[in-house]
Amino acid sequence: MTTHFKKIGVIGAGAWGTAIAQMLTREGQSVLLWALEPEVADAINARHENTVFLPGVPLNPALRATTHLGDLAGFDALFCVTPAQHTRATLTRLEGWFKPHAPVVLCSKGIELATGKFMTEVLAEELPDAVPAVMSGPSFAIDVAKGLPTAVTLAIEDAALGAELIQAISTPTFRPYLGTDLLGAEIGGAVKNVLAIACGIALGKGLGRSAHAALIARGYAEMTRLALAMGAEAETLTGLSGLGDLVLTCSSETSRNMSLGLALGEGKSLAAVLGARHSVTEGVATAPVLRQLARARGIEMPISEAVAAVVEGEISVDEAILALLMRPVRAESVKA
C-alpha cells in the first residue's frame, strides 16, 4: 500500500512529542517537530537531544525542530502532543496554516478544565475541517524514543484512512492497532492518569501491593462506568487505550502521575512536587473536571472523587484513604 503521508508534523516537544517525532523519523518520514521553547528546538537541531524533556536519549539527526507553527503549513498529517490544558490555544494558532481534511492525531490525555470537553471536541471547535484521530495506549516516552517494543490504539472513524496512516507510522517496534471509538480511547487515556495518582498514594503510604491491585481493578470499573454512560464501547476499555494504559501508568514510577501520588503518600505537598517538575502531570488538572463529569451523569467514581478532593486541597491523603475504606460493602460489579 502506498501512502500520501509524506510530510508529518508533531506539535509539542515535551518527552512524548519528541518520542513520537523520533519514532516517525526512524522510518524515513519527513518530520518536523514544533517546540514552544527556543532552547529545546536549538538543542534538538544542534545536539540531536532534547536536553530539557528527554535528556540522555540520542535523537535521529534527520529530525528537525522549529519554533514557528507556520512551518507546518500544508503538512499531510499532524500529531498534536501539547498538554491538554494548552491544546485549544495551540490549535487556534494553526488556523490559516492547516491543510483542510488532513488528520490531526490527538495524543494528549486529559480533559479541558475550563469546559469539561475532551480533545476531539476542542479540535472540532477550533479546526472543524480536520479529520480527528486519537492515539493512546501503554507507552512511556523513553521506551518509544529508544525504539523498544510498544503497542497503542489509533482511533479514527474512517477505517481506510486509518489503515493508511497506520502503515505510514508503523515500525518494527511501534505497533498501532486500528480502532474507531475515539471517545473510548480518550476516556481511557484521561481517567487512568487520575487513578495512577491514587495508586501512587497507596504505595507511598505503605498500604501494600494488595491495596494497589484493588485500586487498579476498582479504578477500571470506574473508568468503564463513565465510558459506557457517555456512549463509548466496552471493547475499547478492555484494549490498549483502556486496560493496557491503566496497568502501565498505575504500576511504574516512570509515570508522572503515579510518581506524584507516591510523593503525596510520603507526605510531600502538591505544590512542592509540581514546583520541582519541568513536565506536566495531566491527572492533577483532569481530576476535578472528571469529578464534575461523573456527578453530572450520576456515575459513582469514588476513587476519582477522592483524588480530586486531595488535589483540590479539600481533604488530606489520610482522610481520603479512610473515606474509601469506610465505604459500604456491596456485590462486585462494574455498575457500582
Residue frames relative to the residue before (quaternion, step in Angstrom):
aa qw qx qy qz dx dy dz
M 1.0000 0.0000 0.0000 0.0000 0.00 0.00 0.00
T 0.2801 -0.7376 0.5870 0.1815 3.59 -0.87 0.95
T 0.2180 -0.7809 0.5742 0.1136 3.56 -1.17 0.48
H 0.3365 -0.7298 0.5523 0.2217 3.54 -1.14 0.63
F 0.4996 0.6373 -0.4377 0.3907 3.59 1.25 0.19
K 0.0664 0.8417 -0.5261 0.1012 3.54 0.34 1.30
K 0.7738 0.2106 -0.1084 0.5874 3.57 1.10 -0.75
I 0.0115 -0.8110 0.5820 -0.0584 3.56 -0.57 1.21
G 0.1779 -0.7852 0.5878 0.0800 3.54 -0.92 0.96
V 0.1721 -0.7513 0.6292 0.1004 3.55 -1.14 0.70
I 0.1829 -0.8010 0.5672 0.0569 3.55 -0.67 1.17
G 0.7537 0.2977 -0.2556 0.5273 3.55 -0.46 1.23
A 0.0832 -0.8399 0.5362 -0.0096 3.57 -0.40 1.25
G 0.2390 0.7209 -0.5933 0.2666 3.53 0.85 1.00
A 0.7690 -0.3371 0.2335 0.4904 3.57 -1.24 -0.22
W 0.7041 0.4694 -0.2797 0.4536 3.59 0.83 -0.97
G 0.6543 0.5062 -0.3209 0.4611 3.60 0.92 -0.81
T 0.6469 0.5100 -0.3129 0.4728 3.57 1.00 -0.82
A 0.6475 0.5186 -0.3218 0.4563 3.58 0.97 -0.81
I 0.6434 0.5086 -0.3237 0.4718 3.59 0.97 -0.82
A 0.6608 0.5015 -0.3100 0.4645 3.58 0.91 -0.87
Q 0.6242 0.5319 -0.3265 0.4699 3.57 1.03 -0.77
M 0.6570 0.5140 -0.3038 0.4603 3.57 0.93 -0.93
L 0.6780 0.4894 -0.2921 0.4642 3.58 0.91 -0.90
T 0.6578 0.5122 -0.3113 0.4561 3.59 0.96 -0.83
R 0.5864 0.6004 -0.3635 0.4044 3.55 1.10 -0.69
E 0.7054 0.4442 -0.2573 0.4887 3.58 1.14 -0.60
G 0.6079 -0.6146 0.3409 0.3696 3.58 1.20 0.29
Q 0.3972 0.7004 -0.4982 0.3215 3.57 1.22 0.33
S 0.4438 -0.6060 0.5656 0.3403 3.54 -1.32 0.27
V 0.0345 0.8327 -0.5421 0.1077 3.57 -0.21 1.32
L 0.0536 -0.7695 0.6361 0.0172 3.53 -1.01 0.92
L 0.2064 -0.7905 0.5730 0.0655 3.56 -0.84 1.07
W 0.2355 -0.7703 0.5784 0.1291 3.57 -0.79 1.07
A 0.0851 -0.7885 0.6089 0.0150 3.55 -0.88 1.03
L 0.4593 -0.6691 0.5099 0.2852 3.55 -1.03 0.78
E 0.7497 0.3972 -0.1969 0.4913 3.55 0.96 -0.93
P 0.4581 -0.6990 0.4708 0.2825 3.64 -0.69 1.02
E 0.6462 0.5317 -0.3417 0.4278 3.61 0.98 -0.76
V 0.6123 0.5339 -0.3483 0.4676 3.60 1.15 -0.59
A 0.6683 0.4915 -0.3015 0.4700 3.58 0.87 -0.92
D 0.6498 0.5247 -0.3195 0.4476 3.58 0.94 -0.86
A 0.6689 0.5016 -0.3049 0.4562 3.59 0.93 -0.88
I 0.6444 0.5143 -0.3272 0.4617 3.59 0.98 -0.80
N 0.7116 0.4613 -0.2664 0.4582 3.58 0.88 -0.91
A 0.7599 0.3951 -0.2085 0.4722 3.59 0.92 -0.86
R 0.8049 0.2693 -0.1126 0.5167 3.58 0.94 -0.92
H 0.3259 -0.7648 0.4886 0.2650 3.59 1.31 -0.19
E 0.6286 0.4467 -0.3500 0.5318 3.51 0.95 1.05
N 0.3012 -0.6972 0.6127 0.2187 3.56 -1.09 0.73
T 0.1933 -0.8521 0.4790 0.0842 3.53 0.14 1.34
V 0.6541 0.5145 -0.3095 0.4601 3.59 1.22 -0.38
F 0.8414 0.2283 -0.0737 0.4842 3.57 0.68 -1.11
L 0.7926 0.1362 -0.0892 0.5876 3.61 1.17 -0.36
P 0.0543 0.8533 -0.5168 0.0424 3.59 0.78 0.98
G 0.7886 0.3490 -0.2540 0.4379 3.52 -1.19 0.66
V 0.6508 0.4807 -0.3239 0.4903 3.60 1.24 -0.03
P 0.3392 -0.7465 0.5303 0.2156 3.64 -0.50 1.10
L 0.2298 -0.7801 0.5708 0.1131 3.56 -0.92 0.94
N 0.6217 -0.5416 0.4183 0.3810 3.53 -1.21 0.59
P 0.4677 -0.6952 0.4601 0.2938 3.64 -0.72 0.95
A 0.6070 0.5671 -0.3592 0.4255 3.59 1.20 -0.41
L 0.5720 0.5876 -0.3864 0.4222 3.60 1.21 -0.36
R 0.0910 -0.7956 0.5986 0.0211 3.54 -0.82 1.06
A 0.2086 -0.7741 0.5893 0.0997 3.54 -1.15 0.70
T 0.0902 -0.7781 0.6207 0.0341 3.55 -1.24 0.58
T 0.3198 -0.7198 0.5714 0.2303 3.55 -1.27 0.32
H 0.6246 0.5272 -0.3260 0.4750 3.58 1.31 0.14
L 0.3733 -0.7473 0.5034 0.2208 3.59 -0.46 1.18
G 0.5902 0.5976 -0.3656 0.4012 3.58 1.08 -0.61
D 0.5687 0.5955 -0.3851 0.4167 3.60 1.19 -0.39
L 0.6484 0.5023 -0.3177 0.4757 3.61 1.27 -0.28
A 0.3502 0.7651 -0.4828 0.2426 3.59 1.25 0.11
G 0.8510 0.1807 -0.1480 0.4704 3.54 -0.97 0.95
F 0.4027 0.7210 -0.4852 0.2873 3.62 1.19 0.18
D 0.5679 -0.6537 0.4017 0.2981 3.56 -1.12 0.77
A 0.7821 -0.0271 0.0205 0.6222 3.59 1.17 -0.52
L 0.1632 -0.7735 0.6063 0.0859 3.54 -1.17 0.67
F 0.1964 -0.7287 0.6431 0.1294 3.55 -1.11 0.79
C 0.1689 -0.8030 0.5676 0.0674 3.57 -0.55 1.18
V 0.0229 0.8321 -0.5455 0.0974 3.56 -0.37 1.29
T 0.3349 0.7241 -0.5260 0.2948 3.59 1.10 0.63
P 0.6198 -0.5283 0.3990 0.4214 3.63 -1.13 0.44
A 0.6387 -0.5833 0.3414 0.3677 3.56 -1.01 0.85
Q 0.6998 0.4825 -0.2881 0.4409 3.60 0.92 -0.83
H 0.7162 0.3935 -0.2508 0.5191 3.60 1.25 -0.15
T 0.4352 0.7352 -0.4436 0.2707 3.58 1.26 -0.07
R 0.6413 0.5352 -0.3448 0.4283 3.60 0.88 -0.86
A 0.6749 0.5000 -0.3042 0.4495 3.59 0.82 -0.96
T 0.6603 0.5048 -0.3113 0.4608 3.57 1.00 -0.78
L 0.6568 0.5057 -0.3117 0.4644 3.59 0.93 -0.86
T 0.6095 0.5590 -0.3478 0.4417 3.58 1.03 -0.74
R 0.6695 0.5072 -0.2937 0.4564 3.57 1.01 -0.81
L 0.6117 0.5699 -0.3475 0.4247 3.60 1.22 -0.37
E 0.4956 0.6776 -0.4325 0.3289 3.58 1.17 -0.44
G 0.7475 0.3331 -0.2858 0.4985 3.53 -0.87 1.03
W 0.7357 0.3455 -0.2141 0.5417 3.58 1.19 -0.47
F 0.5889 0.6226 -0.3582 0.3706 3.54 1.18 -0.54
K 0.4086 -0.6972 0.5393 0.2368 3.56 -1.06 0.86
P 0.4300 -0.7292 0.4544 0.2773 3.64 -0.43 1.12
H 0.8481 0.1681 -0.1689 0.4733 3.53 -1.16 0.85
A 0.4468 0.6420 -0.4851 0.3910 3.58 1.18 0.48
P 0.5233 -0.6275 0.4617 0.3453 3.61 -1.08 0.57
V 0.1074 -0.7256 0.6739 0.0886 3.52 -1.18 0.73
V 0.1852 -0.8034 0.5624 0.0629 3.55 -0.43 1.27
L 0.2304 -0.7970 0.5503 0.0946 3.54 -0.46 1.26
C 0.0874 -0.8350 0.5432 -0.0067 3.56 -0.60 1.16
S 0.5301 0.6140 -0.4151 0.4119 3.59 1.27 -0.04
K 0.2387 -0.7896 0.5567 0.0982 3.57 -0.97 0.90
G 0.5356 0.6055 -0.4307 0.4012 3.53 0.01 1.30
I 0.3828 -0.6739 0.5830 0.2437 3.53 -1.41 0.01
E 0.4987 -0.6672 0.4600 0.3074 3.57 -0.92 0.87
L 0.4376 -0.7411 0.4503 0.2376 3.54 -0.57 1.19
A 0.6892 0.5139 -0.2960 0.4162 3.59 0.89 -0.90
T 0.8136 0.2725 -0.1070 0.5024 3.59 1.05 -0.73
G 0.3963 -0.7123 0.4859 0.3154 3.61 1.16 -0.43
K 0.5243 0.6531 -0.3990 0.3734 3.59 1.23 0.34
F 0.4584 -0.6519 0.5344 0.2818 3.52 -1.24 0.63
M 0.6931 -0.5203 0.3113 0.3898 3.54 -1.24 0.45
T 0.6058 0.5427 -0.3691 0.4497 3.62 1.07 -0.57
E 0.6394 0.5088 -0.3265 0.4751 3.59 1.08 -0.69
V 0.6275 0.5248 -0.3275 0.4728 3.56 1.03 -0.77
L 0.6513 0.5175 -0.3116 0.4593 3.58 0.93 -0.89
A 0.6543 0.5258 -0.3178 0.4410 3.59 0.92 -0.89
E 0.6797 0.4829 -0.2906 0.4694 3.57 1.06 -0.68
E 0.7579 0.4076 -0.2132 0.4626 3.58 0.93 -0.85
L 0.7883 0.0847 -0.0408 0.6080 3.61 1.06 -0.73
P 0.1109 -0.8606 0.4931 0.0626 3.61 0.46 1.16
D 0.6546 0.5119 -0.3216 0.4539 3.62 1.18 -0.38
A 0.5158 0.6463 -0.4210 0.3728 3.59 1.24 -0.04
V 0.3596 -0.6650 0.5998 0.2621 3.54 -1.29 0.45
P 0.2707 -0.8097 0.4930 0.1677 3.61 -0.32 1.17
A 0.0371 0.7506 -0.6595 0.0181 3.52 -1.20 0.69
V 0.2001 -0.7612 0.6059 0.1158 3.56 -1.22 0.51
M 0.0770 -0.7731 0.6279 0.0453 3.57 -0.92 0.93
S 0.1799 0.7810 -0.5651 0.1959 3.55 -0.61 1.17
G 0.3538 0.7270 -0.5396 0.2348 3.54 -1.13 0.61
P 0.6918 -0.4806 0.3327 0.4241 3.57 -1.27 0.10
S 0.3276 0.7535 -0.4832 0.3024 3.56 0.02 1.29
F 0.1487 -0.7645 0.6230 0.0733 3.56 -0.49 1.17
A 0.5879 -0.6141 0.4003 0.3422 3.55 -0.99 0.88
I 0.6558 0.5319 -0.3250 0.4260 3.57 0.88 -0.90
D 0.6483 0.5184 -0.3219 0.4553 3.60 1.03 -0.76
V 0.6750 0.4867 -0.2946 0.4698 3.57 0.90 -0.94
A 0.6598 0.5209 -0.3157 0.4401 3.57 0.91 -0.87
K 0.7047 0.4441 -0.2566 0.4903 3.58 1.08 -0.71
G 0.5048 -0.6744 0.4130 0.3459 3.58 1.25 -0.08
L 0.3683 0.7166 -0.5088 0.3034 3.59 1.11 0.59
P 0.6298 -0.5770 0.3488 0.3858 3.63 -1.04 0.67
T 0.0680 0.7860 -0.6037 0.1146 3.55 -0.84 1.10
A 0.0868 -0.7734 0.6258 0.0523 3.56 -1.14 0.73
V 0.0356 -0.7992 0.5996 -0.0243 3.57 -0.97 0.89
T 0.4431 -0.6207 0.5589 0.3255 3.53 -1.38 0.06
L 0.0692 -0.7400 0.6649 0.0741 3.56 -1.08 0.76
A 0.0985 -0.8252 0.5562 0.0008 3.55 -0.35 1.29
I 0.1713 0.7511 -0.6150 0.1684 3.54 -0.87 1.05
E 0.5244 -0.6744 0.4147 0.3133 3.59 -0.90 0.86
D 0.7032 0.4145 -0.2541 0.5188 3.60 0.99 -0.80
A 0.2994 -0.8039 0.4867 0.1649 3.58 -0.12 1.30
A 0.6395 0.5266 -0.3376 0.4470 3.60 1.00 -0.75
L 0.6605 0.4817 -0.3030 0.4898 3.57 0.95 -0.84
G 0.6343 0.5388 -0.3253 0.4491 3.55 1.04 -0.78
A 0.6458 0.5166 -0.3214 0.4613 3.57 0.98 -0.83
E 0.6488 0.5063 -0.3184 0.4705 3.60 1.02 -0.75
L 0.6560 0.5051 -0.3133 0.4651 3.57 0.98 -0.83
I 0.6383 0.5230 -0.3248 0.4621 3.57 0.99 -0.81
Q 0.6361 0.5186 -0.3383 0.4605 3.57 0.98 -0.77
A 0.6680 0.5176 -0.3029 0.4406 3.58 1.04 -0.77
I 0.7870 0.3511 -0.1760 0.4758 3.61 0.99 -0.72
S 0.5235 0.6502 -0.4200 0.3561 3.60 1.20 -0.26
T 0.0732 -0.7560 0.6478 0.0579 3.52 -1.19 0.65
P 0.6821 -0.4670 0.3313 0.4549 3.63 -1.16 0.12
T 0.7705 0.3219 -0.1881 0.5170 3.60 1.15 -0.48
F 0.7028 0.3632 -0.2633 0.5521 3.62 1.26 0.02
R 0.0214 -0.8467 0.5259 -0.0784 3.53 -0.28 1.35
P 0.1066 -0.7924 0.5978 0.0581 3.63 -0.35 1.17
Y 0.2256 -0.7408 0.6194 0.1291 3.56 -1.08 0.83
L 0.4305 -0.7317 0.4750 0.2315 3.57 -0.83 1.01
G 0.0522 0.7657 -0.6399 0.0396 3.54 -1.07 0.87
T 0.3308 -0.7441 0.5428 0.2056 3.56 -1.28 0.24
D 0.6020 0.5699 -0.3458 0.4395 3.60 1.28 -0.18
L 0.1711 -0.8276 0.5287 0.0787 3.58 0.15 1.29
L 0.6578 0.5245 -0.3182 0.4370 3.57 0.92 -0.89
G 0.6485 0.5211 -0.3224 0.4516 3.58 0.92 -0.85
A 0.6517 0.5064 -0.3135 0.4696 3.57 0.99 -0.84
E 0.6590 0.5064 -0.3121 0.4603 3.59 1.00 -0.77
I 0.6500 0.5145 -0.3254 0.4549 3.58 0.93 -0.85
G 0.6454 0.5228 -0.3241 0.4528 3.58 0.90 -0.87
G 0.6935 0.4941 -0.2783 0.4445 3.56 0.88 -0.95
A 0.6899 0.4763 -0.2836 0.4655 3.58 1.03 -0.74
V 0.7061 0.4860 -0.2793 0.4327 3.58 0.79 -1.02
K 0.6307 0.5607 -0.3557 0.4017 3.61 0.94 -0.79
N 0.6026 0.5616 -0.3710 0.4288 3.61 1.09 -0.55
V 0.6489 0.5030 -0.3092 0.4799 3.57 1.03 -0.79
L 0.6698 0.4964 -0.2978 0.4650 3.57 0.93 -0.88
A 0.6124 0.5516 -0.3544 0.4417 3.60 1.07 -0.63
I 0.5957 0.5374 -0.3678 0.4701 3.59 1.09 -0.61
A 0.6482 0.5158 -0.3190 0.4605 3.59 0.96 -0.85
C 0.6641 0.5006 -0.3102 0.4607 3.59 0.92 -0.87
G 0.6395 0.5204 -0.3241 0.4639 3.56 1.02 -0.75
I 0.6248 0.5356 -0.3352 0.4587 3.58 0.98 -0.82
A 0.6591 0.5228 -0.3145 0.4397 3.58 0.89 -0.95
L 0.6976 0.4456 -0.2800 0.4862 3.59 0.89 -0.85
G 0.6302 0.5396 -0.3337 0.4475 3.57 1.05 -0.71
K 0.6831 0.4586 -0.2687 0.5008 3.56 1.16 -0.65
G 0.4852 -0.6909 0.4215 0.3310 3.58 1.27 -0.06
L 0.3371 0.7765 -0.4760 0.2383 3.59 1.12 0.58
G 0.5631 -0.6581 0.3583 0.3484 3.60 1.25 -0.06
R 0.6406 -0.5641 0.3855 0.3505 3.52 -1.32 0.42
S 0.5715 0.5795 -0.3948 0.4263 3.60 1.13 -0.46
A 0.6614 0.4847 -0.2958 0.4900 3.57 0.95 -0.89
H 0.6182 0.5544 -0.3334 0.4464 3.57 1.05 -0.80
A 0.6743 0.4845 -0.2931 0.4740 3.59 0.88 -0.92
A 0.6380 0.5257 -0.3313 0.4548 3.58 0.99 -0.80
L 0.6385 0.5258 -0.3272 0.4570 3.60 1.01 -0.77
I 0.6353 0.5141 -0.3365 0.4678 3.58 0.98 -0.76
A 0.6858 0.4923 -0.2932 0.4488 3.59 0.85 -0.96
R 0.7146 0.4217 -0.2629 0.4924 3.59 0.84 -0.94
G 0.5969 0.5442 -0.3651 0.4629 3.57 1.13 -0.48
Y 0.6157 0.5330 -0.3381 0.4717 3.55 1.06 -0.74
A 0.6228 0.5288 -0.3386 0.4667 3.58 1.05 -0.74
E 0.6366 0.5215 -0.3271 0.4645 3.60 0.98 -0.79
M 0.6490 0.5306 -0.3045 0.4523 3.55 0.90 -0.98
T 0.6820 0.4927 -0.2818 0.4612 3.55 0.91 -0.96
R 0.6210 0.5467 -0.3469 0.4416 3.61 0.95 -0.81
L 0.6849 0.4788 -0.2909 0.4659 3.55 0.84 -0.97
A 0.6616 0.5277 -0.3153 0.4294 3.57 0.88 -0.93
L 0.6773 0.4816 -0.2966 0.4704 3.58 0.88 -0.89
A 0.6466 0.5247 -0.3220 0.4505 3.58 1.00 -0.78
M 0.7151 0.4328 -0.2462 0.4907 3.58 1.13 -0.63
G 0.6282 -0.5916 0.3214 0.3900 3.58 1.26 0.10
A 0.4569 0.6658 -0.4654 0.3624 3.59 1.21 0.28
E 0.5246 -0.6446 0.4664 0.3028 3.56 -1.29 0.30
A 0.5404 -0.6465 0.4361 0.3159 3.56 -0.91 0.96
E 0.6199 0.5719 -0.3461 0.4110 3.60 1.00 -0.80
T 0.6062 0.5619 -0.3585 0.4338 3.59 1.05 -0.70
L 0.6854 0.4981 -0.2857 0.4478 3.57 0.97 -0.87
T 0.6480 0.4938 -0.3326 0.4751 3.61 1.17 -0.36
G 0.6496 0.5642 -0.2995 0.4122 3.57 1.26 -0.28
L 0.8245 -0.2814 0.1905 0.4525 3.52 -1.33 -0.36
S 0.7218 0.4430 -0.2562 0.4659 3.59 0.93 -0.86
G 0.6900 0.4154 -0.2808 0.5220 3.59 1.27 -0.12
L 0.8188 0.2314 -0.1102 0.5136 3.54 -0.08 -1.32
G 0.6417 0.5464 -0.3378 0.4191 3.60 0.92 -0.85
D 0.7084 0.4452 -0.2604 0.4819 3.56 0.81 -1.00
L 0.6046 0.5660 -0.3489 0.4386 3.58 1.08 -0.70
V 0.6755 0.4960 -0.2992 0.4562 3.57 0.84 -0.97
L 0.6702 0.4997 -0.3107 0.4523 3.59 0.86 -0.90
T 0.7231 0.4716 -0.2621 0.4313 3.56 0.71 -1.11
C 0.7115 0.4482 -0.2497 0.4801 3.58 1.10 -0.70
S 0.7335 0.4595 -0.2176 0.4512 3.60 1.22 -0.16
S 0.7613 0.3377 -0.1900 0.5199 3.60 1.20 -0.01
E 0.4758 -0.6710 0.4957 0.2786 3.56 -1.03 0.83
T 0.4892 0.6345 -0.4410 0.4045 3.60 1.25 -0.12
S 0.5821 0.5654 -0.3585 0.4614 3.57 1.21 -0.54
R 0.4495 -0.6928 0.4960 0.2682 3.58 -0.79 1.01
N 0.6667 0.5121 -0.3035 0.4486 3.57 1.03 -0.80
M 0.6769 0.4679 -0.3098 0.4764 3.58 0.90 -0.84
S 0.6542 0.5098 -0.3293 0.4513 3.60 0.92 -0.80
L 0.6058 0.5289 -0.3573 0.4750 3.58 1.10 -0.59
G 0.6447 0.5161 -0.3168 0.4665 3.57 0.97 -0.84
L 0.6149 0.5496 -0.3375 0.4538 3.56 1.00 -0.81
A 0.6719 0.4970 -0.2951 0.4630 3.55 0.92 -0.93
L 0.6396 0.5099 -0.3269 0.4733 3.59 1.00 -0.79
G 0.6580 0.5165 -0.3055 0.4549 3.57 0.97 -0.84
E 0.6770 0.4811 -0.2776 0.4828 3.57 1.15 -0.63
G 0.6468 -0.5725 0.3002 0.4047 3.57 1.29 0.05
K 0.4911 0.6461 -0.4499 0.3728 3.60 1.22 0.07
S 0.4863 -0.6577 0.4881 0.3045 3.57 -1.18 0.51
L 0.6120 -0.5588 0.4107 0.3802 3.56 -1.19 0.56
A 0.6524 0.5270 -0.3227 0.4389 3.58 0.91 -0.88
A 0.6569 0.5152 -0.3147 0.4516 3.57 0.97 -0.83
V 0.6634 0.5033 -0.3104 0.4585 3.58 0.95 -0.86
L 0.6997 0.4629 -0.2805 0.4663 3.58 0.81 -0.97
G 0.6406 0.5574 -0.3258 0.4157 3.58 1.03 -0.74
A 0.6918 0.4757 -0.2712 0.4707 3.57 1.17 -0.53
R 0.6506 0.5461 -0.2999 0.4343 3.59 1.28 -0.08
H 0.3898 -0.6763 0.5742 0.2470 3.53 -1.23 0.66
S 0.7531 0.4113 -0.1992 0.4733 3.55 0.95 -0.92
V 0.5553 -0.6240 0.4567 0.3061 3.54 -1.33 0.46
T 0.2180 -0.7318 0.6298 0.1426 3.57 -1.09 0.78
E 0.3104 -0.8305 0.4308 0.1682 3.55 0.09 1.38
G 0.6195 0.5980 -0.3528 0.3662 3.59 0.99 -0.76
V 0.5884 0.5892 -0.3703 0.4117 3.59 1.12 -0.59
A 0.7102 0.4184 -0.2527 0.5067 3.59 0.93 -0.85
T 0.6555 0.5403 -0.3162 0.4224 3.58 1.05 -0.74
A 0.6031 0.6240 -0.3669 0.3351 3.61 0.94 -0.85
P 0.7033 0.4590 -0.3102 0.4455 3.65 0.71 -0.87
V 0.6911 0.4606 -0.2952 0.4723 3.59 0.92 -0.82
L 0.5867 0.5528 -0.3630 0.4673 3.58 1.15 -0.57
R 0.6249 0.5301 -0.3273 0.4705 3.58 1.02 -0.79
Q 0.6565 0.5103 -0.3110 0.4602 3.58 0.95 -0.83
L 0.6451 0.5219 -0.3192 0.4577 3.59 0.96 -0.87
A 0.6711 0.5009 -0.2990 0.4576 3.58 0.90 -0.93
R 0.6692 0.4979 -0.3077 0.4578 3.59 0.87 -0.89
A 0.6447 0.5392 -0.3259 0.4329 3.58 0.97 -0.83
R 0.7447 0.3672 -0.2046 0.5184 3.58 1.15 -0.62
G 0.4786 -0.6920 0.4244 0.3347 3.57 1.24 0.09
I 0.4230 0.7040 -0.4597 0.3378 3.58 1.14 0.66
E 0.3562 -0.7297 0.5437 0.2123 3.57 -0.83 0.98
M 0.1252 0.7631 -0.6234 0.1157 3.57 -0.76 1.12
P 0.0784 -0.8704 0.4829 0.0549 3.60 0.59 1.12
I 0.6387 0.5118 -0.3488 0.4566 3.62 0.98 -0.69
S 0.6672 0.4873 -0.2933 0.4810 3.57 0.92 -0.91
E 0.6060 0.5481 -0.3422 0.4639 3.59 1.07 -0.74
A 0.6674 0.5088 -0.3030 0.4515 3.57 0.92 -0.93
V 0.6491 0.5074 -0.3212 0.4670 3.59 0.95 -0.83
A 0.6374 0.5277 -0.3277 0.4559 3.58 0.95 -0.86
A 0.6675 0.5034 -0.3042 0.4567 3.57 0.92 -0.87
V 0.6464 0.5115 -0.3224 0.4653 3.60 1.04 -0.72
V 0.7223 0.4377 -0.2732 0.4606 3.61 0.74 -0.98
E 0.6571 0.4791 -0.3127 0.4909 3.60 1.19 -0.40
G 0.4903 -0.6992 0.4049 0.3268 3.57 1.29 -0.03
E 0.4105 0.7340 -0.4516 0.2980 3.58 1.23 0.37
I 0.7875 0.0511 -0.0062 0.6142 3.58 1.11 -0.73
S 0.5250 -0.6155 0.4819 0.3365 3.54 -1.28 0.34
V 0.6745 -0.4602 0.3780 0.4364 3.55 -1.31 0.19
D 0.6646 0.5075 -0.3111 0.4517 3.60 0.89 -0.88
E 0.6494 0.5075 -0.3167 0.4695 3.58 0.99 -0.78
A 0.6337 0.5268 -0.3305 0.4600 3.60 1.03 -0.75
I 0.6555 0.5075 -0.3108 0.4650 3.57 0.94 -0.87
L 0.6570 0.5114 -0.3112 0.4582 3.58 0.92 -0.90
A 0.6443 0.5304 -0.3259 0.4443 3.59 0.94 -0.84
L 0.6656 0.4880 -0.3064 0.4744 3.59 0.99 -0.79
L 0.6772 0.4973 -0.3005 0.4515 3.59 0.94 -0.84
M 0.7046 0.4678 -0.2638 0.4638 3.58 1.12 -0.60
R 0.4133 0.7004 -0.4878 0.3173 3.59 1.20 0.10
P 0.5542 -0.6282 0.4179 0.3516 3.62 -0.99 0.74
V 0.4811 -0.6488 0.5004 0.3119 3.57 -1.08 0.69
R 0.0165 0.7928 -0.6064 0.0584 3.55 -1.15 0.63
A 0.6614 -0.4706 0.3827 0.4412 3.56 -1.30 0.08
E 0.4808 -0.6627 0.4875 0.3032 3.57 -1.05 0.76
S 0.2309 0.7543 -0.5812 0.2000 3.54 -0.83 1.05
V 0.5414 -0.5784 0.4927 0.3600 3.53 -1.22 0.47
K 0.6384 0.5722 -0.3154 0.4069 3.57 1.17 -0.63
A 0.8166 0.1330 -0.0656 0.5578 3.63 1.16 -0.33
